[in-house]
Each structure stands twice: as structure tokens, then as C-alpha cells.
Amino acid sequence: MTQCPGATPQPIPPAVQEAYGPADLGSMPMFAGGFINFGYWQGIDLDGPLTEGDRISSQLAMYRHVLGALAPTEGLCALEVGCGLGAGGAMALEEYGFARVTGMDIHPQQLERARRANSGLLSRRPGRLHFAQGAAEDMPFGDGEFDRLLSVEAAQHFRDLDAFARETARVLRPGGRAAVTSFFVPDADPSRAGRLAELLDTFASGLDVAHTVPLLTGSLERAGLTGVRVTSIGASVWPGWDRWLSGTWKPDTWPRNFLRAYREGILDYFTVTVERPTG
Ligand SMILES: C[S@@+](CC[C@H](N)C(=O)[O-])C[C@H]1O[C@@H](n2cnc3c(N)ncnc32)[C@H](O)[C@@H]1O
């Protein structure tokens, strides 16, 4: 499965190509600070007015939540799958003592933006931060290259969770650990995908895929990863996200229907951690 130099890269699904290419989702004011995630709002006062600083803090906190689940990190090599604009990988390198952080993304335009946004850090810490093009389902790295793997709000775009899980198991060294956080359907009820497509344009358009938690955990276990732990963090994500949007987006619009889907019990935000066994 290792991608040889010059091998044909994994095709980018059209909706992903558009959202992170010409549409440049990350430039929308609902995101900020070089991040593109809904945020982890625990500890941010949702009763007072929210500032752009609060919004950036929420997205940093999402990364800190995931990186905390991967501790210890000092001196280790990390891979981020779906690194977007690279702000999370840069923060991970600066704050978590990694020897090396590699941000991988399927979209070449995202990588151009990431390299531009982090040019100072790239030259200040030569060889410590890299950005590489590759797909979650076919990672361009050797076996056992990484001690830690993280993925923040990207797995909803992956087309093949079995392939992602196999690649995660392959690129992690024995004893290595992964943490994946994103939004998933909590159960295996087959009616969920249709309802999500009614509520949320990004599911209707195929940008987001209605992956279920049982599907993800099954893929990880079949790939030989162990210690699968699933934590719902929706209570720390959706009310804050919706509160942030309420000043600029009307109820019943795309981004605000995420809270509705959460309240209907058909979508939640989860953090899933796993290990590659040593034996
Ligand atoms: C919502 S953004 C999240 C970016 C970043 N993790 C953050 O929180 O700021 C999702 C990113 O995943 C990337 N992506 C989508 N499908 C992917 C795949 N199959 N493999 C790797 N990256 C993918 C997109 O190009 C995009 O940059």
C-alpha cells in the first residue's frame, strides 16, 4: 500500500476538490486562525458576546483535546491526517515537544496554503515540520514511521474507513497510538443518512459521508488496532458552534442544522483512540 514516488495519487472526490479548492472553505469567517473545525468550547463563556479570539481558542482547544489523548508526545514523530491549513500541526510542534510533525492532506491547494501560512516556522525549525500530499486511504509513508497519528475533523470526508484503518495500523510503529476526532452517526440505524442529507447540504452534496461509529470502530479493530475507546464530545462542540453562528446565520441554515441533528440524536462528535499492539 505504500505509495511509490511517481505513483498515481488517490483521486480527490469532486465535492472535496471544490470545497477546499475554489470554494476555500477555510477562508469563511465562521472559521478563523488557520483552522477549519467546529471547535471545542468547554471553558468558553457562551452567555456573553463571542469574539474571533474565542473562536480561534475553540479550535486550538479541539487540537489540545486530541493531543492530550495522545500523551506522552515529547520527542516523538507525529502524522496529522487531513491537516488543512496546518495551524494545528504547527501548534502541536511548538507546544507538545514532538521531534517531528508531518501534516498530510489530500488537497494540493490546502498544502500550498499551509506552507505559505507556516513559512516562518518551516524555516525556523528546519526538518521538524513537513507538509505532504496524500490520502487517508493510501498514505505515502513507510511502515512504522510514526509514533502518533491524529486526525481532526477530516474523517467525515474519507471514502473508505477500512483503508484508512489499515493505513493507520501500517504507518504506526508497534506501541504507537492514534486519536481521531470528527462527527459520526452514533448508531447503525440505516435511516440516519437520509435524514442528514435532508438537514445538511454537505451530506446531500457528498462532501460529508454519514459514517457510523460502529463502522469506524469495526474498521479499526479489523486492521489489528486495539484498545479502541470512543468518547462523545458533542456537548462541548455543538452548542458553542451554534452560539458562534447565531449572530450571522439564521436558524435552519446549513451550519446551524448541525445542532439540530445532534438534538435529534442522529449525529454527534466523537473522539476515538486506538493503539497498535506491541506483540
Ligand atoms: C474540515 S478540514 C480540517 C482541517 C484541520 N484538521 C483543522 O481542524 O483545521 C478537512 C481537511 O481534510 C482534507 N481531506 C479530505 N479528505 C481527505 C482524505 N481522504 N485524506 C486526507 N485528507 C483529506 C481536506 O482537504 C481538508 O483540508
The ligand as an ORCA input file, in Angstrom:
! r2SCAN-3c Opt
* xyz 0 1
  C     -12.505     20.349      7.800
  S     -10.844     20.346      7.231
  C      -9.958     20.141      8.782
  C      -8.577     20.720      8.713
  C      -7.798     20.678     10.030
  N      -7.704     19.353     10.567
  C      -8.395     21.606     11.059
  O      -9.055     21.155     12.005
  O      -8.201     22.818     10.918
  C     -10.663     18.748      6.461
  C      -9.376     18.555      5.664
  O      -9.290     17.160      5.310
  C      -8.781     17.064      3.987
  N      -9.183     15.749      3.430
  C     -10.383     15.402      2.936
  N     -10.386     14.104      2.544
  C      -9.143     13.627      2.810
  C      -8.516     12.351      2.626
  N      -9.189     11.310      2.103
  N      -7.248     12.214      3.009
  C      -6.546     13.268      3.539
  N      -7.081     14.496      3.711
  C      -8.377     14.678      3.366
  C      -9.351     18.253      3.272
  O      -8.633     18.585      2.092
  C      -9.290     19.329      4.364
  O      -8.097     20.067      4.292
*
